[in-house]
Amino acid sequence: MTNRTDTPDRIRAAFADAGVTGRLAALDVDSGAGIGVDADHLVCTASVHKLPLLVALHAQAAAGRLDLTEQVEIPPAGRTPGPTGLAAMLDAARLSLRDLAFLMMTVSDNAAADLLLARVGLDAVNGTTARLGLDATYAVHTFGASMAAIKEDAGPAGARALADPHVIARLRALDPARSNRSTPRDLARLLAAVWRDDACTPEHGAAIRRLMGLQVWPHRLASGFPFDDVHVAGKTGSLPTLRAEAGVVEYPDGGRYAVAVFTRTAQTAATLPAADAVIGTTARIAVDALRAG
């Protein structure tokens, strides 16, 4: 039987075994019961901040300030760089706002995200999180600006320099005071609001939940819940030494649990399977404890 009192210690032990420093918040969407490990610690959100952008997009659509079927012309030049989606494509394209949102959430397309951000605006993203009482959550810049800052801080050696811990230490993108930021608790509260239809109207809440359920990455949060009848919807975030995911785990008995996990590692390698998997491991520990009462 799961003992709620020792759950934080078990989560900390799992983080230590994986060689990471971790922060976690988990909430029962319906009862409000929660578990946290450094849940109010300020973190750089990386691509997890695409979630507040998505909520702001749908809030504006619900208010009639934009039409999600609005078409956007996307020339090949000037796109925010990245390894997926439009960011990696070579030719001109034309997509609706809602299809840009699909690319942003399912494959974490940076170019799609910044096209949406240009339409929605940073002020609207921050207004949305403020309206929901998420006081620690703030968008400072575009996703392209974050990538540009990493390139500048890395210096002339480029990506090779990111193997140097001294270079990592000076990256502005990893400083919450100078980058898009939140806390695990804020992000879990945001997800709970989306799942309860408190963040948007039910129609738009359903659209957000659908997109989050289509994310293609199974190696972090979803890895902790390898069951055909358990549904995981999430959004990952990655920067050098930073791995994160925020999402909701839904059980067939109706249980719904919002979880946000952020990790940092001293190792600079881009591929660290244990650092990815511990996000699912610790989320499972927290959700099991919430389900046990």
Secondary structure as the mmCIF struct_conf table of DSSP 4:
data_model
#
loop_
_struct_conf.conf_type_id
_struct_conf.id
_struct_conf.beg_label_comp_id
_struct_conf.beg_label_asym_id
_struct_conf.beg_label_seq_id
_struct_conf.end_label_comp_id
_struct_conf.end_label_asym_id
_struct_conf.end_label_seq_id
HELX_RH_3T_P HELX_RH_3T_P1 ARG A 4 ASP A 6
HELX_RH_AL_P HELX_RH_AL_P1 THR A 7 ALA A 18
TURN_TY1_P TURN_TY1_P1 GLY A 19 GLY A 19
STRN STRN1 VAL A 20 ASP A 28
TURN_TY1_P TURN_TY1_P2 VAL A 29 SER A 31
STRN STRN2 GLY A 34 VAL A 37
BEND BEND1 ASP A 38 ASP A 38
TURN_TY1_P TURN_TY1_P3 ALA A 39 ASP A 40
STRN STRN3 VAL A 43 CYS A 44
HELX_RH_3T_P HELX_RH_3T_P2 ALA A 46 HIS A 49
HELX_RH_AL_P HELX_RH_AL_P2 LYS A 50 ALA A 62
TURN_TY1_P TURN_TY1_P4 ALA A 63 GLY A 64
BEND BEND2 ARG A 65 ARG A 65
TURN_TY1_P TURN_TY1_P5 LEU A 68 THR A 69
STRN STRN4 GLN A 71 ILE A 74
BEND BEND3 PRO A 76 PRO A 76
TURN_TY1_P TURN_TY1_P6 ALA A 77 GLY A 78
HELX_LH_PP_P HELX_LH_PP_P1 ARG A 79 PRO A 81
BEND BEND4 PRO A 83 THR A 84
HELX_RH_3T_P HELX_RH_3T_P3 GLY A 85 ALA A 88
BEND BEND5 ASP A 91 ASP A 91
STRN STRN5 ALA A 93 SER A 96
HELX_RH_AL_P HELX_RH_AL_P3 LEU A 97 THR A 106
BEND BEND6 VAL A 107 VAL A 107
HELX_RH_AL_P HELX_RH_AL_P4 ASN A 110 VAL A 120
HELX_RH_AL_P HELX_RH_AL_P5 LEU A 122 ARG A 131
TURN_TY1_P TURN_TY1_P7 LEU A 132 GLY A 133
TURN_TY1_P TURN_TY1_P8 ASP A 135 ALA A 136
STRN STRN6 TYR A 138 TYR A 138
BEND BEND7 HIS A 141 HIS A 141
HELX_RH_AL_P HELX_RH_AL_P6 PHE A 143 ALA A 154
TURN_TY1_P TURN_TY1_P9 PRO A 156 ALA A 157
HELX_RH_3T_P HELX_RH_3T_P4 GLY A 158 ALA A 163
BEND BEND8 ASP A 164 ASP A 164
HELX_RH_AL_P HELX_RH_AL_P7 PRO A 165 ALA A 169
TURN_TY1_P TURN_TY1_P10 ARG A 170 ARG A 170
HELX_RH_3T_P HELX_RH_3T_P5 ARG A 172 LEU A 174
HELX_RH_3T_P HELX_RH_3T_P6 PRO A 176 ARG A 178
BEND BEND9 SER A 179 SER A 179
STRN STRN7 ARG A 181 SER A 182
HELX_RH_AL_P HELX_RH_AL_P8 PRO A 184 TRP A 195
TURN_TY1_P TURN_TY1_P11 ARG A 196 ASP A 197
BEND BEND10 ALA A 199 CYS A 200
HELX_RH_AL_P HELX_RH_AL_P9 PRO A 202 GLY A 213
TURN_TY1_P TURN_TY1_P12 LEU A 214 LEU A 214
BEND BEND11 HIS A 219 ARG A 220
HELX_RH_3T_P HELX_RH_3T_P7 LEU A 221 GLY A 224
TURN_TY1_P TURN_TY1_P13 ASP A 228 ASP A 229
STRN STRN8 HIS A 231 LEU A 239
TURN_TY1_P TURN_TY1_P14 PRO A 240 THR A 241
STRN STRN9 LEU A 242 GLU A 250
TURN_TY1_P TURN_TY1_P15 PRO A 252 ASP A 253
BEND BEND12 GLY A 254 GLY A 254
STRN STRN10 ARG A 256 THR A 265
BEND BEND13 ALA A 266 ALA A 266
BEND BEND14 ALA A 270 ALA A 270
HELX_RH_AL_P HELX_RH_AL_P10 PRO A 273 ALA A 292
#
